Amino acid sequence: MFKSKAMNALVADLATKKTAAQALLTKEGVTADELTNAQKEITTVEAKISMQETIDAGKKFDENGEIVKDVKPVTPVIPAEPNSHAKMWKSPGEFLLAVKSASAPGGSVDPRLTIKASGASEAVPSDGGFLVDMDFSNTLLTKTYDASSVAAKAFRIPISEGKNGVKINGIDEKSRANGSRYGGVQMYWESEVDTVTGTKPKFRQIELSLKKLMGICYATDELLSDAMALQSIITKAFTDEFSFKVDDACINGTGSGQPLGILNAPCLVTVAKESEQAADTVAWANIVKMWSRMWGRSRQNATWFINQDIEPQLYSMALSVGTGGQPVYMPAGGASAQPYSTLFGRPVVPIEQCSALGDKGDIILADMSQYAMIDKGGLQSAQSIHVRFLYDENVFRFIYRTDGQPMWNSALTPYKGSNTLSPFVVLADR
């Protein structure tokens, strides 16, 4: 039977060390230390060979030491209720333990893993793993967006099977001046001109292509012995982390290998600080000017995203009225009876992804309905026993494919007025 490349190399190394040891026995003046070291080297290589045998168990290799994949089709086992995935597995933890068992040397493959409806296996399950059952994949993805403060508000576009992106036709409108609305449409009153020039709207394409977000989870054999604990950790840790990274991309993404974030979008409006404004401060005038630059139609959907360090200044912010004044920041509950604090009636949501106090992006006014996102196929998963074999750990890999960007390609010049408008407004560095 052929052996793996790694095993062949170890066997050759052992033969070399034994030959060298044999030579030491006939060497004149050989020392005890030399013999001891030779024995240690042989023992070490023999231990490696024993471990490699465990790793190679159950696999077939060709004459070059490469794995021979078993491409025999697996006969599917049809469940009593093929359309009810939830009844196939009691919990995601039970499913993950079944994957672990199927991947282990000499392990058994649960028939439910081979049902096409729940995700097909690759030719060598221990090398590629099994896909996460769609019910559990969708559950993880749903919880990811439930935990999200930013991406959950975006305009999500599902894409069909076999597609890796989408092109959306949009209006190329940069100005509301006559002759520029909808990119070039203009109407005339009959008395204004004798001859009417034909006009037409101008279109552009918004292109989104799937980007890959990947997460790795190491699970010890102790953890794998408890399905409920495994389920709890996988669900909590990965939904929180995927949620954090997707939200961060929506705010800070570069657009290169990841979604394009608000702070790097060409349509972003940046409001300058007040003259002689102190560093690391937020003034009422800043808030007023940010609100005035928010596109009117987006105000009803807008959300204030802030770094939590800003809150002390918001609580002390007030509008002067004569010799008195009134607060402008309405805390959650109490006077406002709202789940979130508000400014101009719109919710104020503290998020970690906002910049530090005083930096551009520490306070953002955004209408996320003007931010388009795509995703495909939910979360995909694979499992391996090899990556962390020496540490007695299994590895679960999760991949989520998504992309996103603002639907505007520039700020909008109003019909009357000099200040541009946008669904995305930030305060400049201070």
C-alpha positions as CSV (number, residue, x, y, z in Angstrom):
1,M,0.0,0.0,0.0
2,F,1.3,3.4,-0.9
3,K,2.0,6.0,1.8
4,S,1.6,9.7,2.0
5,K,4.4,12.1,1.1
6,A,4.9,13.0,4.7
7,M,5.1,9.3,5.8
8,N,7.6,8.5,3.0
9,A,9.8,11.4,4.2
10,L,9.7,10.2,7.8
11,V,10.5,6.6,6.9
12,A,13.5,7.8,4.8
13,D,14.6,10.0,7.7
14,L,14.4,7.1,10.1
15,A,16.5,4.9,7.9
16,T,19.2,7.6,7.6
17,K,19.3,8.0,11.4
18,K,19.5,4.3,12.0
19,T,22.4,4.0,9.5
20,A,24.2,6.8,11.3
21,A,23.6,5.2,14.6
22,Q,25.0,1.9,13.3
23,A,28.1,3.7,12.3
24,L,28.5,5.2,15.7
25,L,28.7,1.7,17.3
26,T,31.8,0.9,15.3
27,K,33.3,4.4,15.7
28,E,36.5,4.4,17.8
29,G,36.3,6.8,20.7
30,V,32.5,7.2,20.5
31,T,31.1,9.0,23.6
32,A,28.0,8.2,25.7
33,D,26.5,11.6,24.7
34,E,26.8,10.8,21.0
35,L,25.0,7.5,21.5
36,T,22.3,9.1,23.7
37,N,21.6,11.9,21.1
38,A,21.4,9.3,18.3
39,Q,18.9,7.3,20.4
40,K,16.8,10.4,21.0
41,E,16.7,11.3,17.3
42,I,15.5,7.8,16.4
43,T,12.9,7.9,19.1
44,T,11.6,11.3,18.0
45,V,11.2,10.2,14.3
46,E,9.5,6.9,15.4
47,A,7.0,9.0,17.4
48,K,6.4,11.2,14.4
49,I,5.7,8.1,12.2
50,S,3.2,6.9,14.8
51,M,1.4,10.2,14.7
52,Q,1.5,10.3,10.9
53,E,-0.1,6.9,10.8
54,T,-3.0,8.2,12.8
55,I,-3.4,11.2,10.5
56,D,-3.3,9.0,7.4
57,A,-5.7,6.4,8.7
58,G,-8.5,5.7,6.4
59,K,-7.0,7.5,3.4
60,K,-5.7,6.1,0.2
61,F,-2.5,7.4,-1.5
62,D,-1.1,7.0,-5.0
63,E,2.5,6.2,-5.9
64,N,3.4,9.9,-5.6
65,G,2.0,10.1,-2.0
66,E,-1.0,12.1,-3.1
67,I,-4.5,11.4,-1.7
68,V,-6.7,9.3,-3.9
69,K,-10.2,10.8,-3.7
70,D,-13.1,8.4,-3.4
71,V,-15.6,9.7,-6.0
72,K,-18.1,7.0,-5.6
73,P,-21.6,8.6,-5.2
74,V,-23.2,8.4,-1.8
75,T,-26.7,6.9,-2.0
76,P,-29.0,9.5,-0.4
77,V,-31.2,8.5,2.5
78,I,-34.6,10.2,2.1
79,P,-36.0,11.3,5.5
80,A,-39.6,10.6,6.5
81,E,-40.3,14.3,6.0
82,P,-37.8,15.6,3.4
83,N,-39.0,19.2,3.5
84,S,-38.6,19.5,7.3
85,H,-34.9,20.1,8.0
86,A,-35.7,21.1,11.6
87,K,-36.9,17.6,12.4
88,M,-33.8,16.1,10.9
89,W,-31.6,17.7,13.6
90,K,-32.5,18.5,17.2
91,S,-30.1,21.4,17.3
92,P,-27.1,23.0,15.4
93,G,-24.9,21.4,18.1
94,E,-26.1,17.9,17.1
95,F,-25.4,18.7,13.5
96,L,-21.8,19.9,14.2
97,L,-21.1,16.9,16.3
98,A,-22.2,14.7,13.4
99,V,-19.8,16.6,11.1
100,K,-17.0,16.0,13.6
101,S,-17.7,12.3,13.8
102,A,-17.8,11.9,10.0
103,S,-14.5,13.7,9.6
104,A,-12.6,11.7,12.3
105,P,-10.5,8.7,11.2
106,G,-12.6,5.6,11.3
107,G,-15.7,7.8,12.1
108,S,-19.1,7.0,10.8
109,V,-21.1,9.3,8.5
110,D,-24.6,10.1,9.7
111,P,-27.0,9.4,6.8
112,R,-28.6,12.8,7.4
113,L,-25.4,14.5,6.3
114,T,-25.7,13.1,2.8
115,I,-29.2,14.3,2.1
116,K,-29.1,16.7,-0.7
117,A,-31.8,18.9,0.8
118,S,-29.6,19.6,3.8
119,G,-26.3,20.3,2.0
120,A,-24.2,17.9,0.0
121,S,-20.8,16.6,1.1
122,E,-17.6,17.0,-0.9
123,A,-15.7,13.9,-2.3
124,V,-13.6,13.6,0.8
125,P,-15.6,14.8,3.8
126,S,-12.7,14.9,6.2
127,D,-10.8,17.3,3.8
128,G,-13.7,19.5,2.9
129,G,-16.4,19.0,5.4
130,F,-20.2,19.2,5.0
131,L,-22.2,22.3,4.2
132,V,-24.2,23.7,7.1
133,D,-27.9,22.7,6.9
134,M,-29.8,25.7,5.3
135,D,-32.2,26.0,8.3
136,F,-29.2,26.5,10.7
137,S,-27.3,28.6,8.2
138,N,-30.3,31.0,7.8
139,T,-30.7,31.0,11.6
140,L,-27.1,32.2,12.1
141,L,-27.5,34.8,9.3
142,T,-30.8,36.0,10.8
143,K,-29.2,36.4,14.2
144,T,-26.3,38.2,12.6
145,Y,-28.6,40.9,11.2
146,D,-30.7,40.9,14.4
147,A,-27.5,41.9,16.3
148,S,-26.6,44.5,13.7
149,S,-27.1,48.2,14.2
150,V,-26.1,49.3,10.7
151,A,-26.3,46.6,8.1
152,A,-29.8,45.6,9.3
153,K,-31.1,48.9,8.1
154,A,-29.6,48.6,4.6
155,F,-31.5,47.8,1.4
156,R,-30.8,44.1,1.0
157,I,-31.0,42.5,-2.5
158,P,-30.9,38.7,-2.8
159,I,-29.1,37.3,-5.8
160,S,-30.0,34.1,-7.7
161,E,-28.2,30.8,-7.9
162,G,-25.2,30.8,-10.2
163,K,-24.7,34.6,-9.9
164,N,-21.7,36.2,-8.1
165,G,-23.0,39.8,-8.3
166,V,-25.7,42.1,-9.6
167,K,-25.9,45.3,-11.7
168,I,-28.6,47.8,-10.7
169,N,-29.7,50.5,-13.1
170,G,-29.9,53.8,-11.3
171,I,-30.5,57.4,-12.2
172,D,-27.4,59.5,-12.7
173,E,-28.6,62.6,-11.0
174,K,-26.1,65.0,-9.5
175,S,-28.0,68.2,-9.6
176,R,-31.7,69.3,-9.3
177,A,-31.1,72.4,-11.5
178,N,-33.2,72.7,-14.7
179,G,-32.0,70.3,-17.3
180,S,-30.2,68.1,-14.7
181,R,-33.1,66.4,-12.9
182,Y,-33.1,62.7,-13.5
183,G,-29.8,63.2,-15.3
184,G,-31.2,65.4,-18.0
185,V,-35.0,65.6,-18.0
186,Q,-36.5,69.1,-18.5
187,M,-40.1,70.3,-19.0
188,Y,-41.1,73.6,-20.5
189,W,-44.1,75.9,-20.2
190,E,-45.5,76.5,-23.6
191,S,-45.1,80.3,-23.4
192,E,-41.4,80.0,-22.4
193,V,-40.0,79.0,-25.7
194,D,-41.0,78.6,-29.3
195,T,-39.0,75.5,-29.8
196,V,-38.7,72.7,-27.2
197,T,-35.5,70.7,-27.0
198,G,-36.0,67.0,-26.4
199,T,-34.6,65.6,-23.2
200,K,-34.1,62.2,-21.6
201,P,-33.0,60.7,-18.3
202,K,-29.5,59.6,-17.8
203,F,-28.8,56.2,-16.3
204,R,-25.8,54.6,-14.6
205,Q,-25.1,51.1,-13.3
206,I,-24.4,50.2,-9.7
207,E,-22.3,47.0,-9.6
208,L,-22.0,44.8,-6.6
209,S,-19.9,41.6,-6.6
210,L,-19.7,39.2,-3.7
211,K,-16.8,39.6,-1.3
212,K,-15.8,36.8,1.1
213,L,-15.9,37.2,4.9
214,M,-14.4,34.2,6.8
215,G,-14.3,33.1,10.4
216,I,-12.5,30.3,12.1
217,C,-13.5,28.5,15.4
218,Y,-11.3,26.1,17.3
219,A,-13.2,23.6,19.3
220,T,-11.5,21.2,21.9
221,D,-12.6,17.6,22.2
222,E,-14.0,18.6,25.7
223,L,-16.2,21.2,24.1
224,L,-17.2,18.9,21.3
225,S,-18.5,16.4,23.9
226,D,-21.3,18.8,24.8
227,A,-23.6,19.7,21.9
228,M,-25.4,22.4,23.8
229,A,-22.2,24.2,24.8
230,L,-20.9,23.9,21.3
231,Q,-24.1,25.3,19.8
232,S,-24.1,28.2,22.3
233,I,-20.6,29.2,21.5
234,I,-20.9,28.9,17.8
235,T,-24.1,30.8,17.7
236,K,-23.1,33.6,20.0
237,A,-19.5,34.1,19.0
238,F,-20.0,33.9,15.2
239,T,-23.3,35.9,15.0
240,D,-21.7,38.7,17.0
241,E,-18.4,38.7,15.0
242,F,-20.1,38.5,11.6
243,S,-22.4,41.3,12.7
244,F,-19.5,43.4,13.9
245,K,-17.5,43.0,10.7
246,V,-20.4,43.6,8.4
247,D,-21.4,46.8,10.3
248,D,-17.7,47.9,10.2
249,A,-17.6,47.4,6.5
250,C,-20.7,49.5,6.0
251,I,-19.1,52.3,7.9
252,N,-15.3,52.0,7.1
253,G,-15.0,49.6,4.2
254,T,-12.6,50.5,1.4
255,G,-14.4,48.8,-1.4
256,S,-11.4,46.7,-2.2
257,G,-12.0,43.1,-1.3
258,Q,-14.8,44.3,1.0
259,P,-17.9,46.5,0.8
260,L,-17.6,50.3,0.3
261,G,-18.3,52.1,3.5
262,I,-20.0,55.3,4.1
263,L,-16.9,57.2,5.1
264,N,-15.2,56.3,1.8
265,A,-18.2,56.9,-0.5
266,P,-18.1,59.6,-3.2
267,C,-21.5,60.9,-2.2
268,L,-20.5,61.6,1.4
269,V,-21.1,65.2,2.7
270,T,-18.6,66.4,5.3
271,V,-19.6,69.4,7.4
272,A,-16.7,71.6,8.5
273,K,-16.1,72.5,12.1
274,E,-17.0,75.9,13.5
275,S,-14.3,78.6,13.5
276,E,-12.3,78.4,16.7
277,Q,-14.1,75.3,17.8
278,A,-12.2,73.4,20.5
279,A,-10.7,70.1,19.7
280,D,-12.6,66.9,20.4
281,T,-16.0,68.7,20.8
282,V,-19.4,68.5,19.3
283,A,-21.4,71.8,19.2
284,W,-25.1,72.4,18.6
285,A,-24.1,74.3,15.4
286,N,-22.5,71.1,14.1
287,I,-25.7,69.2,14.6
288,V,-27.8,71.8,12.9
289,K,-25.6,72.0,9.9
290,M,-25.4,68.2,9.6
291,W,-29.2,68.0,9.7
292,S,-29.5,70.8,7.1
293,R,-27.2,68.8,4.7
294,M,-29.3,65.6,5.0
295,W,-31.4,65.1,1.8
296,G,-34.9,66.0,2.7
297,R,-36.5,62.7,1.6
298,S,-34.0,60.8,3.7
299,R,-34.8,62.5,7.0
300,Q,-37.6,60.2,7.9
301,N,-35.3,57.2,7.6
302,A,-32.1,58.8,9.0
303,T,-30.2,57.5,12.0
304,W,-27.5,59.2,14.0
305,F,-24.6,56.8,14.6
306,I,-22.1,58.0,17.2
307,N,-19.0,57.0,19.2
308,Q,-20.2,56.6,22.8
309,D,-17.6,59.1,23.9
310,I,-19.7,61.9,22.4
311,E,-22.7,61.2,24.7
312,P,-21.5,63.5,27.7
313,Q,-21.4,66.4,25.3
314,L,-24.9,65.6,23.9
315,Y,-26.4,65.5,27.4
316,S,-25.1,69.0,28.1
317,M,-26.1,70.4,24.7
318,A,-28.9,73.1,24.9
319,L,-30.6,75.6,22.7
320,S,-30.4,79.2,24.1
321,V,-33.7,81.0,24.3
322,G,-33.3,84.5,25.7
323,T,-31.9,84.2,29.2
324,G,-32.9,80.5,29.4
325,G,-32.7,77.5,27.1
326,Q,-33.9,74.0,26.5
327,P,-32.2,70.7,25.9
328,V,-31.9,69.5,22.3
329,Y,-30.8,65.9,23.1
330,M,-33.7,63.8,24.2
331,P,-32.5,60.7,26.2
332,A,-34.2,57.4,25.7
333,G,-37.4,56.9,27.8
334,G,-38.3,59.6,30.2
335,A,-39.3,62.8,28.3
336,S,-39.0,61.2,24.9
337,A,-40.6,57.8,25.7
338,Q,-38.4,56.3,22.9
339,P,-36.2,53.2,22.9
340,Y,-33.3,55.3,21.6
341,S,-32.2,58.9,22.4
342,T,-33.1,61.3,19.7
343,L,-31.8,64.4,17.9
344,F,-34.3,66.2,15.6
345,G,-36.6,63.3,16.3
346,R,-34.3,60.7,14.8
347,P,-32.7,57.9,16.9
348,V,-29.1,58.2,18.2
349,V,-27.4,54.8,18.2
350,P,-23.9,54.3,19.8
351,I,-21.8,51.9,17.7
352,E,-18.1,50.8,18.1
353,Q,-17.4,51.3,14.4
354,C,-17.6,55.1,14.6
355,S,-14.3,57.0,14.8
356,A,-12.8,58.3,18.0
357,L,-14.1,61.6,19.4
358,G,-12.8,64.5,17.3
359,D,-12.1,62.4,14.2
360,K,-14.1,62.4,11.0
361,G,-16.8,59.8,11.4
362,D,-17.3,60.1,15.2
363,I,-20.8,61.2,14.5
364,I,-22.7,60.1,11.3
365,L,-26.1,60.9,10.0
366,A,-27.1,58.2,7.6
367,D,-30.2,56.9,5.7
368,M,-29.2,53.2,5.3
369,S,-32.2,52.6,3.0
370,Q,-29.9,54.3,0.4
371,Y,-27.2,51.7,1.0
372,A,-27.5,48.5,-1.1
373,M,-26.3,45.1,0.1
374,I,-26.3,41.7,-1.6
375,D,-25.6,38.3,-0.1
376,K,-25.8,34.7,-1.4
377,G,-26.5,31.3,0.1
378,G,-26.3,32.2,3.8
379,L,-23.3,31.0,5.8
380,Q,-21.2,28.1,4.4
381,S,-19.2,25.9,6.7
382,A,-16.4,23.3,6.6
383,Q,-14.7,21.3,9.3
384,S,-11.2,19.8,9.7
385,I,-9.4,17.7,12.3
386,H,-5.9,18.3,10.8
387,V,-5.3,22.0,11.2
388,R,-5.0,21.8,15.0
389,F,-4.4,18.1,15.4
390,L,-1.4,18.5,17.9
391,Y,-3.6,20.6,20.1
392,D,-6.5,18.2,20.3
393,E,-8.8,20.7,18.6
394,N,-11.2,20.6,15.6
395,V,-11.6,23.6,13.4
396,F,-14.9,24.9,12.0
397,R,-14.7,27.4,9.2
398,F,-17.6,29.8,8.3
399,I,-17.8,31.9,5.1
400,Y,-20.3,34.6,4.3
401,R,-20.3,36.2,0.9
402,T,-21.7,39.7,0.7
403,D,-21.1,43.2,-0.8
404,G,-22.5,46.7,-0.4
405,Q,-22.2,50.3,-1.3
406,P,-24.2,53.6,-1.2
407,M,-26.6,53.9,-4.1
408,W,-25.5,57.5,-4.7
409,N,-22.4,58.2,-6.7
410,S,-22.1,61.9,-5.7
411,A,-23.7,64.5,-3.5
412,L,-26.7,66.3,-4.9
413,T,-26.8,70.0,-5.8
414,P,-30.3,71.4,-4.9
415,Y,-32.6,73.3,-7.3
416,K,-32.0,76.4,-5.2
417,G,-29.2,76.8,-2.7
418,S,-25.5,76.3,-2.8
419,N,-25.0,73.5,-0.3
420,T,-24.9,69.9,-1.6
421,L,-27.2,67.3,0.0
422,S,-26.8,63.6,0.6
423,P,-28.2,60.6,2.6
424,F,-24.8,60.3,4.3
425,V,-23.4,63.2,6.3
426,V,-20.5,63.4,8.7
427,L,-18.7,66.0,10.8
428,A,-15.1,66.8,9.8
429,D,-12.0,66.4,12.0
430,R,-11.9,68.8,15.0
